[in-house]
């Protein structure tokens, strides 16, 4: 047996270890950074609604942002754009579908219809921009400006609805009142370092895995990386379904998809214009739109996702993943 074959066999498990370790570091770093940032904001007496709508929202999307930025800067826009498109598909078909099998999800929360319409419009806008083959800096600025407007409007609506107490209760779990300044500094430091190293490991691991499997890096970004960065949303949704708090699930999915499209793509493309591959333009972007449009009849007509609907969504996600890998191998 040649030395090259042996070297390849030894490298194979290291690729998986690097990717898994990087994802764990990203999830750990994102969680720790959110806790540190929220604790600092509370000490500075920043209003709770502002913290909930900005720091927590951006912090929970930190893994996606780090992956997209590092991938784009490394000259792998396929992973950057694939991560967001894949995450948005994953959020609806898997993160919403799997918990619905455990407990039917009712869409009775205030603002669900409004958020659903906005998510669909954002998805349409992102698809329209992608059709040109590149998401420019100007596109990114427009997307990020929309995000700022969305956050401002959400804050206004939350104030009108007197949701401050609900936000305060959530922040109390993230930022204990007796936390010290030194502990906050450690949380921020570990969070930043974890995200930095995790992002580097995931990007390198994803590229190595794509080469090893003989698939396009876009396919890895759309599936494995997208699933990995969606794990926090999936864990939150499963826990909420087990506690029968299904309102959390739908808010989690809609908010994450809006942030991915406006925040992650917006910030990344403002720094590095993103080239969009023909495979995403011809296939994946349409699956993302179909998944988003699927939420319209659910939000406006049935007002729930039952166990059968959840099972069908999960099945669609599995089929989509298989198709993406097959298409990736054909490139």
N, C-alpha and C positions, 0 to 999 in steps of 0.2 A: 504493500500500500504506500502511495506516495506521501511525501511530507505535506504537500498542499492539501490533499484529502484529509489528512489527520488534523491539520491546522483548521480546516473548515469545520470538521466535526467538533473540535474543541471550542470554536468560536460560536457555534450555534446556540448552546445554552446561555452563553454570556450575553447574546443579543436579547433574549427573553428576560434575563435577570436585570440587565441595564434598563430595559423598557419598563418592567414592573417596578423596580426600585425608583425610577424617575417619576412614575405616576404616583407612587406612595409619597415621595418627597413633595410633589406638587400639591397633593391633597392636604398633607400635613402643613406645608408652608402657607397655603391659602387660608386654612382654618385658623392657624396661629396668628397670621397677619390681620385677619378680620378681628380677632379678639383683642389684639394689641391696639389696633386703630380705633376700635369702638371704645376701649377703656380710656385711651388718650382723649378722644372727643368728649366723652362724659366728664372727664376731669376738667376740660376746658369749657364745660357748660354749653356745648353746642346743642341746639334743640334736638330732641329725640327723633322727630320726624325727618329732619335733615340727615341725621346719622343713618336711619333706616333706609332712606331712599338713595343715599349716595355711597357712604362708606361700606355698608354691608352688601349692597347690590354690586358695587365694583369689586369688592373683596372676594365674593363667592364666584365671580367670573375671572378671577386672577389666573387660574391655571390655563384657561382658553386663551387669555390675552398673552401670557408668557410664551405659550407654544406658537401662537400665530406670529408674534413678533420675531422670535428666534428663527422660525422656519423661513419667514420672508427675508430676514437679514442674511440667512445662510444660503439664499438663492433657491429655496424650495417652496414656492408659492402654492404648490399642489397641496402640501400639508396644511398651510395657513388657511386657505379658503376651504379646503376639504374638511378641516376640523370644525369650522362653523356650520357649513351646510350639513355635514354629518351629524353634528350635535343637535341641530334643530330637528332633523328627522328622528334621531334617537329619542329626543325629549318627548315627542308626541307619540310615536309608535311603541316605544319601550317604556319610558319613564311614566307615561300615562296609561299605557296598555297593561303592563304587568301588575301595578297596584289595583287596577279595576277588576282583575281576576280574583284578588283577595277580598275586596269590598267595592261594590258599585260606587262610582264617583258621581256625586250630585253637583251640578253647576248652579248653585243657588246664591252664591256670594255676590255682593254688590260690585258692579264694575266688570264682571266677567264678559258680558257682551261687548262692552266698549273695548276692553283689552284684546278680545278675540279679533274684532274688526281691525284694530290698530296693528296687531301682529300680522294679519293677512296683508294689509297695505304695505307694511315694512318688507314682508317677504316678496311681494310683487315688485317693490322698488329695487330691492337687492338683485332680483332676477333680471330686471330691465337693465341695470348697470352692468351685470355680468355678461349680457349678450354682446357687448362691444368687445369682449375678450380681455378687458382690463378694467380694474376698479381704480380710478385715478385719485390723486391727492384731493382734487376738488370734490369728487364723489365722497371721499372719506370725511371731508369737512362738513358736507351736507348731512351725512348720516349722523355724525357726532352732534351737530346742531339740533337735529331732530331728537336725539336722546336727551339733551339738556332741556328742550321744551317739554318732552314727555315727563321727565322727572319733576319739573316745575308744576306741571298740570296735576300730576299724581299727588304731589305734596299739597296742593290747593284742595283737591278732592278729599284727601285723607283728613285734612283739618276740618272741612265742612262736615264730614261724616263722624267726627269725634273719634277717630281711630288712634289717637295718640296713646291711649292706655295700652292698647294691644301691642303697639310698637315698643312702648316702655317695658312691658313684661318680657318681650323677646330680647331686648337689650340687656335686661337684668341677668339673663342666663349667660350672655356673652361677656359681660363686664361686671364682675363682682364689685360691690361698693367699697370693699376694704383693700382692693388691689393697690400695690405701691408703685411709685414711679420707676424704681429699678426693675420691677417685674414687667411693667409695660415696655420698657426699653428692650428687655430680653425677648419678649414676645415679638416685637417689631423686627429685631435683629434676626431671630430664628426664622421668622416668616419670610423675610427678604432673601436670606441665604438659601432656605429650602426651595423657594420658587426659582431662584437663579440656577442652582445645581440641578433641581428636578427638571426644569425646562431644557437645560443642556442635554441631560441624559435621555429624556424622551425624544427630543429632536434627533439626536445621533442614533438612538435605538430604533426609531421608526424608519430612518433612512437605511440602516443596516438590515432591518427586517424586510423592507421592500426589495432590496438587492438580493437577499438570501432566498426569498420566496419567488423572485422573478416577477414581481408585480410593480405597477407604477406607484410612486410615493403618494399620489393622490388617493389611491385605493386604501392605503394604510391610514391616511389622514381621515378619510370618510368613515372608516369602520373602527379600527382598534384604538386610534388616538381619540376619536370622537366619543367612543364608549368610555374610555378611561377618564376623560375630562368631564363626562356627564355622570360619573359615579356619585358625586355628592348629591346631585338632584335626585338620582335613583334611590339612594339610601334614605334621603329625607321623605320622598314620596312613599316608599315602602313602610317606613316607620309610621307615617301619618295614616296610611291605609289600615295598618294593624290596630291603630288606636281609634279607627273610624272617624278621623278628622280629615275627611276627604277634600274639604275646601282648601286646605294647604296644598294639595297635590296640583290642582288646576292653576292656582296662583303661581306656584313654583315653575310650572312648565311654560306658561305664557310669559312671565317675567324674564325667564332665562332666554327664551327665543328672541324676545325684543332686544335684550342686552347683547346677545351674541351678534345679531345683525347690525345694530346701530353702534354699540360700543366697541366690540372686538374688531369688526371689519373697519369701522370708522377710524379708530385710533391707528390700527396697523397700516391701512392704506394711506393715511395722512403722512406717515413716515416712509413707507415703501409701497409704491403703486403695485397692485397685485394682478399678475397675469392669470387669467382664468382658462383652464384647459378645455378643449373641445368636448371631452368626455363629461365634464361637469355641466357645460352649457347644453349639451344634447340629451343628458339623462338625469343627473342628480339634482339639478336645480328644479326640474319639473316634479321630481318626487318630493322635494322640500315644499313646493307650492301645493301639491296635492295633499300632503299631510296637514299643511296650514288650513287649506280650504275644508278639510274634513272636520275641523273644529266649528265651522259656521253652523251646519245643521245641528250639531251637538249643543252649541250654545243657545241657538234661537228656537229649536224645535223640541228635541228629546230632553234637553236639560240634564242629561246624565249619560255616563258611560257604564254600561252593564258588563257582566262577566263575559257574555258572548262577544260583545264588541271589543272588550279588552283582549280576548283570545285571538280575534281576527287581526287586531292591530299588532300583537306580538308575532303572529305568523307572518304578517306583511314585513315586519322588521327583519325576521330571519331570512326570508326570501330575498329582500333587498340586499342584505349583507352578502349572501351567496353570489348574487348577480354582479355586485361591485367587484368582488374578488375575481370572478371569471372574466369580466371585462378588463380588469387590471392586468391579468395574465396575458390577454390578447394584444396588449399595447406593446 
